[in-house]
Amino acid sequence: MFDLMTVRASTGTYRVEIIEDTAARLASLAEAGVQVVCDANVARLHPDVVGVVPAAQFIQIEAVEASKTMARVHLLLETLADRQVRRNQQIVAIGGGIVQDLTAFAASVLYRGVEWVFFPTTLLAQADSCIGSKTSINLGPHKNLVGSFHPPAEVWLDTAFLETLSVDDIRSGLGEIMHYYLYAGSPLANSMVVEYERLLTDRAALRPHIEASLSIKRDVIEADEFDRGERNKFNYGHTFGHALETATQYAVNHGQAVTVGMDIANRISLDHGLLDSDEYEHLHKMLSINLPAYDFSHISIDGYLDALSADKKNVDTGLTCILSEGPGKLVKRSLPMDAELRKTIEGYFRALA
């Protein structure tokens, strides 16, 4: 296990440090005059930690998808400007991906870029989004359409935050970790299946998976920070997963939507001859453990296909997505949005209903 990881980015190298003294680190940052943007739920659950930050330096945000808008960024920027934040001051984010996206995007445009520091508090953020440089904001119904590349100056990762997460939050993080394992063809995918029930209740057991997931991601983002080549394959499961989030109005959490998305991508891969039936069934069985308890009979196929067609990765009229030839063998494809694709997706959701 590591206590410190470094990540090379275009702007320099930043550290991901596993810590146990978040309150002390925050107190030190507060003395330096930083502004802290915090998930309101984290503030409620951990008052002993965030209470070291003076109210005049503290900004709470309700971390729901509806907050991830340009209007909310505008309000955040106004608050930071009213509090006379200077270009040499850091902004601190405490929370999961929504707080991260809002804070990092605001930091990327304030004075054309100020430093920000991240304390990730969800499994999804600790195992995935805390590294990689991307910031993403929704534009109307279009998920993550607006964004920038603005890596953190430092990431301080305290696994104690995981103790207050719900089981659904853990399932969400595990879905994203599984996605990295299948991208890399890692034997840890099978280990996760074996350990799955324990991972839902034993937060300490999550740390090796957090570290393994970050290690897989780091190797790729260091080689392709701006998502022009190999990093595209991280969209495995995400094209179909993001559409599911939209179609269910985010009733399905991100990581489990990605789990469904990988399963759909694998089904399409089977139909296109990229996967044989044995490999497809093996992957389907693995992914089934993390599928959401959702009534898929309520899915509007037209709404789902509309969300797919609006995906920001699409080129011309085709659906740009990542398909699978097996674990560790992902391929980028453009598919026609035709009756065959509709039939596959309808059949998939019917089977889950």
CORLINMO-V942574 format. One record per run of one state. SS is the DSSP state (@ for helix, = for strand, . for the rest). FROM is the first residue (numbers start at 1). TO is the last residue. If there is no record, write none. Layout:
ss=SS from=FROM to=TO
ss=SS from=FROM to=TO
This chain:
ss=. from=1 to=3
ss== from=4 to=9
ss=. from=10 to=11
ss== from=12 to=18
ss=. from=19 to=21
ss=@ from=22 to=31
ss=. from=32 to=34
ss== from=35 to=39
ss=@ from=40 to=45
ss=. from=46 to=46
ss=@ from=47 to=50
ss=. from=51 to=54
ss=@ from=55 to=57
ss== from=58 to=61
ss=. from=62 to=64
ss=@ from=65 to=67
ss=. from=68 to=69
ss=@ from=70 to=82
ss=. from=83 to=90
ss== from=91 to=95
ss=. from=96 to=96
ss=@ from=97 to=112
ss=. from=113 to=115
ss== from=116 to=120
ss=. from=121 to=122
ss=@ from=123 to=129
ss=. from=130 to=133
ss== from=134 to=139
ss=. from=140 to=141
ss== from=142 to=149
ss=. from=150 to=153
ss== from=154 to=157
ss=. from=158 to=158
ss=@ from=159 to=164
ss=. from=165 to=166
ss=@ from=167 to=184
ss=. from=185 to=187
ss=@ from=188 to=201
ss=. from=202 to=202
ss=@ from=203 to=223
ss=. from=224 to=229
ss=@ from=230 to=235
ss=. from=236 to=237
ss=@ from=238 to=247
ss=. from=248 to=253
ss=@ from=254 to=271
ss=. from=272 to=276
ss=@ from=277 to=288
ss=. from=289 to=295
ss=@ from=296 to=298
ss=. from=299 to=300
ss=@ from=301 to=309
ss=. from=310 to=318
ss== from=319 to=324
ss=. from=325 to=329
ss== from=330 to=335
ss=. from=336 to=338
ss=@ from=339 to=352
ss=. from=353 to=353
